[in-house]
C-alpha cells in the first residue's frame, strides 16, 4: 500500500462510489465493460458497504451488494472470503491494485469482478475531496422548508396539526397490520376451501368464472379467528425485538415458527429455546464454548434441537443473517431470542392477546392502564440469560432481557395499532378509546435525530415533546411532508405560504 492510499479513509471511497465521481466509460480489472444503474443503499451495519446495487457487466445485469476497500488485499485481511454475508457481493471496488493481486473470491467460491477507482476518477483526488467536504456541509446544514417562517404559526394551530399527524401515523401502522391480517385470513380460506367446478362442465377459453379470484372476499367470520390476531400480534412483537439491525430475520422467524405450528406440533415450553436458536442458526458447537455452565446449556439445547429438527419443515436461518455488531450487547440477537421464547410462552400459557384487549377495554385511569399493559410483558427466561448476552462470557450485573424502552417501542408500534385495528373491525369503541388514551399519555421516549431536529427547527421552545404521540407526530411531519416538500398539503405550510 503506497503512502497516498494509506492516508485515504474508506469513508471517502464510499462517498466517491455513492456520488459516482467517475468517468462515464467504466470497465472491470479484466477489461469487461461496466455500467452502474444503481450504486445501492449504504449499509451502516455489518456486512458489505452497499446493499441492493444494480450493475451491468458485458451486457449482463446483476443485482446485489458492493464492497469497497483501499486495496484488493484488504478483502483477505478482513477475512471476507470466510464470511457468508459477502456471498451476494457483485462488485469489489478498490482505489488501487497491483499486478500480483489475488482474485477476489467469495465464501461460496465465486470470483467477484473488480473495479479499480483510481483509473476512472472524474477529477483529481484533491478536487473530489473538496466536493466531499461541501457535500457533508450541505447535509449537516439540512433544514425543513419552513424553518425561517414557522414562527408565524400559533401554538394552538401547531398543537391541532400535530394531534392530527399523531393519528395519521397510527393509521399507517394500523393499515400495515390490517394488510397482514387479511393476508393470513385469505391463506386460511385457501387451505380450507378448494375451488371446484361442476362435474362434467367443459371450460371455454377466456371464461372469467373459470379463474378463481386471488383476492377472496373476506367475511367478519374470517377475521374473527383468534389465532389470526395472535399471529399478527406475535409477528409485530418479534419485529420489535429485532430492533433496527435484526428486524428482517426476526420477521422471518415469526413467519416460520408460527404460534399455530407450535400448538399443532405440541412443542413443550422447555423446548422453545432450542427450537428458536436452532431455526436461527445460532447454536454454537460445544467445543467452541469456554465457560463450563454455558457449555452444559448449549449441550442441552443441541440435544433438544436434534430431537425437534426432523419435524420442522420451515426455513432455516444462518448466523450470517444476524447482526451482532455494531449493536449494544442488550440488542444482541441471542438475548432477544431468549426474550422471544419467553414472549411465546405468554401467548401459549397466559392468553396474551385477550388480556391486552381487556386492558384497553377497561377504561381505567391512564396510569393504571399503562402500568397494566407494561406488566403484561413480565417474562421469565432460562436462568442462563440472567447473566449472559450471548453463549459465552458471563457478566456480573444482572441482565434485563427486555428493558422498559423496548417494551414501550413494542407497545407503540405493535400493541396499540393492533388494538386500534381490532376496535375498527369489531366496532368496539371502548377498545379504541383505551388505545388512544394510552397513546396520548405514554411519556416521551428517548429523542432521536428527527425529533431533535424538529424541536430545534419547528417547535423552537413553544411546546415540549412531552409524550409519545407528539413525538410520533413530528416524525410523521418530517418524513411525509418536510422531506417530500409537501408544504401545500401541510396545514402549517398553508398558513406560511398561502
VOGU-3710 file (C-alpha; in Angstrom, 3 decimals, decimal comma):
1> xxxxxxxxxx> 0,000/0,000/0,000  1,563/3,291/-1,026  1,562/6,463/1,026  -1,368/8,035/-0,825  -3,643/5,006/-0,434  -2,721/4,551/3,241  -4,000/8,030/4,168  -7,326/7,776/2,322  -10,186/6,603/4,518  -12,703/4,057/3,244
11> xxxxxxxxxx> -15,466/6,507/4,127  -14,142/8,819/1,391  -14,084/5,944/-1,094  -17,691/5,100/-0,226  -18,563/8,732/-0,913  -16,867/8,591/-4,327  -18,873/5,469/-5,163  -22,207/6,827/-3,910  -21,806/10,133/-5,767  -20,235/8,401/-8,789
21> xxxxxxxxxx> -17,389/10,882/-9,179  -16,210/8,668/-12,054  -15,879/8,809/-15,794  -18,736/7,511/-17,938  -16,805/4,620/-19,548  -16,016/2,099/-16,793  -14,539/-1,369/-17,052  -13,576/-4,135/-14,658  -9,946/-5,032/-13,986  -10,133/-7,756/-16,637
31> xxxxxxxxxx> -11,391/-5,336/-19,303  -15,140/-6,043/-19,293  -17,489/-3,080/-19,800  -19,246/-1,889/-16,640  -22,380/0,260/-16,323  -23,725/1,354/-12,906  -27,519/1,637/-12,803  -27,855/1,935/-9,014  -24,995/2,372/-6,522  -27,068/0,668/-3,838
41> xxxxxxxxxx> -28,050/1,558/-0,312  -25,298/2,460/2,173  -25,106/-0,215/4,867  -24,158/1,057/8,324  -24,305/-2,436/9,857  -22,002/-5,411/9,490  -21,563/-6,865/6,022  -20,987/-5,294/2,591  -20,786/-1,496/2,284  -23,714/-1,117/-0,140
51> xxxxxxxxxx> -26,826/-3,248/-0,444  -29,121/-3,778/-3,443  -26,861/-2,271/-6,109  -27,575/-2,833/-9,795  -24,838/-3,004/-12,436  -24,288/-4,387/-15,931  -21,081/-6,217/-16,869  -20,534/-7,152/-20,509  -24,246/-6,837/-21,211  -25,410/-8,918/-18,215
61> xxxxxxxxxx> -27,297/-7,128/-15,421  -26,563/-8,080/-11,803  -28,291/-7,100/-8,544  -26,543/-7,492/-5,219  -24,008/-5,932/-2,861  -20,861/-3,834/-3,332  -17,805/-3,946/-1,054  -15,259/-1,117/-1,007  -11,605/-1,187/0,120  -8,442/0,762/-0,420
71> xxxxxxxxxx> -6,622/-2,270/-1,838  -7,511/-5,753/-3,069  -5,599/-7,384/-0,196  -7,971/-5,890/2,393  -10,619/-8,398/1,283  -8,354/-11,138/2,633  -7,176/-9,132/5,636  -10,792/-8,637/6,727  -11,482/-12,372/6,084  -14,493/-11,690/3,875
81> xxxxxxxxxx> -13,687/-14,869/1,951  -14,747/-16,798/5,067  -17,954/-14,814/5,709  -21,221/-15,952/4,016  -22,623/-12,421/4,354  -20,419/-11,447/1,402  -21,757/-14,131/-0,938  -24,088/-11,599/-2,598  -21,288/-9,158/-3,466  -21,392/-8,473/-7,220
91> xxxxxxxxxx> -18,545/-5,936/-7,352  -15,382/-5,345/-5,336  -14,370/-1,661/-5,592  -10,833/-0,584/-4,652  -8,819/2,590/-5,071  -5,672/0,894/-6,398  -4,476/-2,554/-7,390  -1,187/-4,255/-8,220  -0,332/-6,723/-10,964  0,217/-9,565/-8,477
101> xxxxxxxxxx> -3,039/-9,036/-6,517  -5,029/-12,267/-5,945  -8,589/-12,549/-7,299  -11,497/-11,632/-5,008  -13,195/-14,890/-4,007  -16,466/-15,146/-2,058  -17,162/-17,731/0,638  -19,189/-19,670/-1,959  -16,099/-19,951/-4,193  -17,351/-17,485/-6,814
111> xxxxxxxxxx> -14,877/-14,952/-8,229  -16,098/-11,369/-7,829  -15,474/-8,710/-10,516  -13,100/-5,901/-9,544  -13,357/-2,157/-10,256  -10,243/-0,036/-9,644  -11,449/3,511/-8,884  -8,053/5,131/-9,400  -8,264/4,506/-13,152  -11,659/6,184/-13,585
121> xxxxxxxxxx> -11,797/9,224/-11,260  -13,560/12,116/-12,987  -11,183/14,610/-11,336  -8,157/14,623/-9,087  -8,383/13,231/-5,572  -7,903/16,768/-4,173  -10,864/18,241/-6,097  -13,120/15,320/-5,214  -12,095/15,696/-1,578  -13,201/19,352/-1,653
131> xxxxxxxxxx> -16,535/18,305/-3,167  -16,982/15,715/-0,433  -16,461/18,384/2,234  -19,120/20,574/0,590  -21,497/17,607/0,385  -21,001/16,949/4,100  -21,611/20,591/4,999  -24,807/20,633/2,967  -26,016/17,528/4,771  -25,210/18,952/8,212
141> xxxxxxxxxx> -26,985/22,234/7,477  -30,202/20,462/6,458  -33,299/22,416/7,412  -37,032/21,923/6,974  -38,553/24,166/4,270  -40,404/26,484/6,677  -37,531/26,873/9,138  -37,310/30,665/8,701  -41,057/31,384/8,690  -42,798/28,903/11,010
151> xxxxxxxxxx> -42,902/31,283/13,978  -45,935/32,749/12,179  -47,877/29,650/13,214  -49,660/29,941/16,572  -49,096/27,279/19,243  -52,808/26,401/19,115  -52,649/25,701/15,369  -49,405/23,783/15,782  -50,869/21,625/18,548  -54,005/20,885/16,490
161> xxxxxxxxxx> -51,972/19,854/13,421  -49,636/17,627/15,457  -52,654/15,901/17,023  -53,911/15,044/13,511  -50,480/13,829/12,455  -50,232/11,561/15,506  -53,431/9,817/14,390  -52,187/9,754/10,788  -49,050/7,921/11,874  -51,086/5,468/13,949
171> xxxxxxxxxx> -53,248/4,880/10,867  -50,175/3,910/8,815  -49,152/1,365/11,428  -52,731/0,079/11,662  -53,060/-0,441/7,902  -49,880/-2,484/7,765  -51,296/-4,899/10,345  -54,669/-4,899/8,591  -52,994/-5,975/5,358  -51,175/-8,783/7,145
181> xxxxxxxxxx> -54,340/-9,916/8,964  -56,276/-10,148/5,688  -53,399/-11,987/4,028  -53,450/-14,578/6,813  -57,242/-14,844/6,593  -57,079/-15,418/2,817  -54,347/-18,019/3,262  -56,582/-19,731/5,806  -59,504/-19,811/3,379  -57,325/-21,134/0,568
191> xxxxxxxxxx> -56,265/-24,048/2,757  -59,808/-24,784/3,945  -61,664/-24,427/0,639  -60,710/-25,836/-2,735  -62,276/-24,233/-5,802  -64,329/-26,699/-7,788  -66,374/-26,627/-10,980  -69,449/-28,800/-11,642  -68,642/-32,341/-12,711  -68,556/-32,702/-16,470
201> xxxxxxxxxx> -68,570/-28,964/-17,261  -66,318/-28,150/-20,195  -64,393/-24,878/-19,692  -64,259/-22,403/-22,524  -61,120/-20,368/-23,099  -61,324/-16,838/-21,673  -64,280/-17,508/-19,364  -63,689/-15,458/-16,200  -65,690/-17,803/-13,994  -63,097/-20,476/-14,663
211> xxxxxxxxxx> -60,378/-18,395/-12,980  -60,700/-18,355/-9,163  -60,071/-14,941/-7,662  -56,765/-14,485/-5,847  -58,409/-11,909/-3,528  -61,228/-13,776/-1,821  -63,992/-11,689/-0,301  -63,480/-11,842/3,439  -66,364/-12,099/5,892  -66,484/-10,946/9,533
221> xxxxxxxxxx> -66,236/-14,618/10,461  -62,945/-14,931/8,549  -61,445/-12,040/10,527  -62,778/-13,136/13,901  -60,485/-16,114/14,304  -58,390/-15,508/17,373  -55,364/-17,410/16,076  -55,000/-14,884/13,212  -54,953/-11,939/15,600  -52,456/-13,695/17,839
231> xxxxxxxxxx> -50,153/-14,378/14,877  -50,311/-10,754/13,695  -49,533/-9,501/17,207  -46,755/-12,071/17,624  -45,113/-11,093/14,317  -45,220/-7,412/15,262  -43,656/-8,105/18,644  -40,917/-10,222/17,078  -40,184/-7,395/14,645  -39,879/-5,054/17,635
241> xxxxxxxxxx> -37,396/-7,395/19,294  -35,267/-7,240/16,168  -34,763/-3,513/16,618  -33,381/-1,778/13,508  -30,490/-4,188/12,970  -32,254/-7,571/13,069  -35,829/-6,732/12,111  -35,863/-8,848/8,931  -34,584/-12,151/10,409  -36,972/-11,811/13,366
251> xxxxxxxxxx> -39,920/-11,416/10,981  -38,743/-14,468/9,045  -38,531/-16,400/12,321  -42,083/-15,419/13,307  -43,479/-16,445/9,906  -41,757/-19,815/10,041  -42,053/-20,697/13,717  -45,732/-19,711/13,917  -47,875/-19,980/17,035  -50,223/-22,311/15,158
261> xxxxxxxxxx> -47,395/-24,709/14,295  -46,071/-24,676/17,852  -49,504/-25,662/19,149  -50,081/-28,187/16,370  -46,736/-29,908/16,988  -47,209/-29,850/20,769  -43,840/-28,166/21,355  -43,051/-28,304/25,057  -42,356/-24,917/26,626  -38,970/-26,167/27,805
271> xxxxxxxxxx> -38,042/-26,843/24,170  -38,776/-23,323/22,896  -35,228/-22,035/23,414  -33,812/-24,981/21,447  -36,366/-24,509/18,676  -35,690/-20,773/18,229  -31,916/-20,931/18,440  -31,855/-23,980/16,174  -34,011/-22,360/13,488  -31,996/-19,134/13,828
281> xxxxxxxxxx> -28,740/-20,973/13,134  -27,221/-19,521/16,289  -26,482/-22,694/18,245  -22,693/-22,865/18,623  -20,609/-26,019/18,851  -19,954/-27,027/22,442  -16,244/-27,254/21,627  -16,237/-23,509/20,908  -17,532/-22,631/24,388  -15,025/-21,973/27,157
291> xxxxxxxxxx> -17,371/-21,434/30,107  -18,499/-24,645/31,846  -22,108/-23,601/32,616  -22,529/-22,242/29,080  -21,189/-25,482/27,628  -23,734/-27,502/29,603  -26,584/-25,208/28,490  -25,557/-25,381/24,827  -25,164/-29,156/25,016  -28,725/-29,416/26,325
301> xxxxxxxxxx> -30,071/-27,099/23,593  -28,324/-29,054/20,841  -29,711/-32,331/22,200  -33,254/-30,923/22,198  -32,851/-29,378/18,723  -31,616/-32,707/17,318  -34,883/-34,253/18,512  -37,048/-31,392/17,178  -35,317/-30,879/13,835  -36,873/-33,819/11,883
311> xxxxxxxxxx> -40,375/-32,397/12,465  -39,540/-28,837/11,406  -40,448/-28,056/7,786  -39,814/-24,299/7,658  -36,869/-22,140/6,633  -33,566/-22,376/8,487  -31,620/-19,169/9,005  -27,846/-18,816/9,112  -25,644/-16,993/11,603  -24,718/-14,630/8,754
321> xxxxxxxxxx> -28,348/-13,404/8,698  -27,892/-11,785/12,114  -26,152/-8,573/13,102  -24,168/-8,607/16,350  -22,041/-5,572/15,581  -22,384/-2,627/15,654  -25,092/-3,181/18,275  -25,007/-2,891/22,037  -24,993/-6,219/23,945  -28,622/-5,745/25,159
331> xxxxxxxxxx> -29,636/-5,788/21,470  -27,679/-8,920/20,536  -29,967/-11,360/18,693  -29,148/-14,100/21,218  -30,579/-12,237/24,207  -33,506/-11,040/22,056  -34,304/-14,628/21,013  -34,303/-15,606/24,682  -36,876/-12,837/25,207  -38,850/-14,084/22,183
341> xxxxxxxxxx> -39,030/-17,556/23,703  -40,439/-16,080/26,908  -42,968/-13,950/24,996  -44,205/-17,002/23,082  -44,965/-18,608/26,434  -47,231/-15,638/27,249  -49,284/-16,435/24,136  -49,373/-20,181/24,763  -49,870/-20,109/28,525  -51,435/-16,794/29,562
351> xxxxxxxxxx> -53,644/-15,731/26,632  -51,656/-12,548/25,970  -53,939/-11,276/23,205  -57,158/-11,483/25,205  -55,554/-9,916/28,270  -54,251/-6,880/26,382  -57,677/-6,319/24,737  -59,278/-6,462/28,195  -56,837/-3,828/29,473  -57,707/-1,469/26,603
361> xxxxxxxxxx> -61,385/-2,114/27,227  -61,200/-1,423/30,951  -61,432/2,400/30,672  -59,350/2,790/33,801  -57,094/5,647/34,815  -54,379/6,425/32,279  -51,517/5,464/34,573  -53,237/2,234/35,616  -53,870/1,150/32,025  -50,311/1,934/31,012
371> xxxxxxxxxx> -48,908/0,088/34,027  -51,140/-2,937/33,433  -50,111/-3,085/29,795  -46,421/-2,877/30,701  -46,871/-5,555/33,377  -48,148/-7,925/30,685  -44,585/-8,067/29,406  -43,272/-9,535/32,641  -41,331/-12,509/31,318  -39,080/-15,187/32,734
381> xxxxxxxxxx> -36,258/-16,681/30,709  -33,920/-19,576/31,384  -31,651/-18,644/34,291  -28,652/-18,750/31,938  -29,781/-15,441/30,396  -29,763/-13,670/33,749  -26,028/-13,111/33,273  -25,364/-13,596/29,544  -25,897/-11,615/26,353  -24,617/-14,463/24,171
391> xxxxxxxxxx> -23,487/-18,047/24,670  -20,049/-17,402/26,122  -18,816/-14,843/28,606  -20,939/-14,216/31,697  -21,397/-10,663/33,033  -21,579/-9,838/36,725  -24,514/-7,426/36,501  -27,944/-9,000/36,127  -29,211/-8,797/32,540  -32,635/-7,427/31,646
401> xxxxxxxxxx> -33,740/-9,419/28,629  -36,448/-6,879/27,813  -35,919/-3,311/29,016  -38,518/-0,621/29,578  -37,655/1,327/26,414  -38,003/-1,774/24,202  -41,357/-2,629/25,816  -42,548/0,937/25,145  -41,479/0,688/21,497  -43,389/-2,585/21,079
411> xxxxxxxxxx> -46,475/-1,060/22,693  -46,328/1,983/20,384  -45,522/0,180/17,139  -47,457/-3,071/17,586  -49,798/-3,429/20,559  -51,718/-0,153/20,205  -52,081/-0,323/16,374  -53,346/-3,917/16,614  -55,749/-2,809/19,344  -56,995/0,044/17,156
421> xxxxxxxxxx> -57,467/-2,369/14,239  -59,448/-4,732/16,477  -61,639/-1,831/17,584  -62,292/-0,772/13,982  -63,160/-4,213/12,630  -65,414/-5,148/15,549  -66,693/-1,582/16,143  -65,552/-1,635/19,785  -65,451/1,992/20,928  -64,188/1,045/24,399
431> xxxxxxxxxx> -61,051/-0,591/22,982  -60,453/2,380/20,663  -60,777/4,884/23,496  -58,459/2,841/25,683  -55,797/2,606/22,963  -55,956/6,345/22,246  -55,848/7,105/25,948  -52,607/5,195/26,385  -51,150/6,589/23,135  -51,683/10,166/24,294
441> xxxxxxxxxx> -50,444/9,592/27,839  -47,302/7,495/27,322  -44,313/9,617/28,357  -41,881/10,650/25,631  -39,299/8,117/24,539  -35,620/8,949/24,101  -35,111/11,615/21,426  -33,634/10,664/18,065  -32,100/12,723/15,255  -35,519/13,588/13,759
451> xxxxxxxxxx> -37,182/14,681/16,997  -34,142/16,767/17,931  -34,184/18,445/14,508  -37,912/19,213/14,738  -37,584/20,567/18,268  -34,941/22,967/17,040  -36,424/23,956/13,682  -40,179/23,741/14,237  -41,194/23,797/17,897  -38,500/26,304/18,901
461> xxxxxxxxxx> -39,343/26,085/22,584  -43,049/26,810/22,115  -44,136/23,363/23,302  -42,321/20,299/24,605  -42,360/16,799/23,159  -43,802/15,600/26,422  -45,438/12,386/25,203  -45,048/9,633/22,640  -47,923/10,740/20,408  -46,379/14,179/19,895
471> xxxxxxxxxx> -43,014/12,592/19,104  -44,724/10,349/16,569  -46,444/13,413/15,088  -43,238/15,340/14,384  -41,659/12,205/12,879  -44,675/11,866/10,599  -44,464/15,544/9,637  -40,761/15,311/8,832  -40,857/12,029/6,901  -44,044/12,525/4,883
481> xxxxxxxxxx> -44,245/16,293/4,450  -40,949/18,141/5,066  -38,613/15,769/3,229  -41,140/15,324/0,405  -41,671/19,095/0,017  -45,398/18,635/0,549  -45,839/22,116/2,010  -49,194/22,724/0,199  -50,599/19,594/1,935  -49,349/20,710/5,366
491> xxxxxxxx> -51,676/22,870/7,475  -48,673/24,909/8,623  -47,447/25,377/5,073  -50,885/26,658/4,030  -50,551/29,468/6,591  -46,889/30,255/5,955  -47,089/30,084/2,167  -50,717/30,868/1,216
//
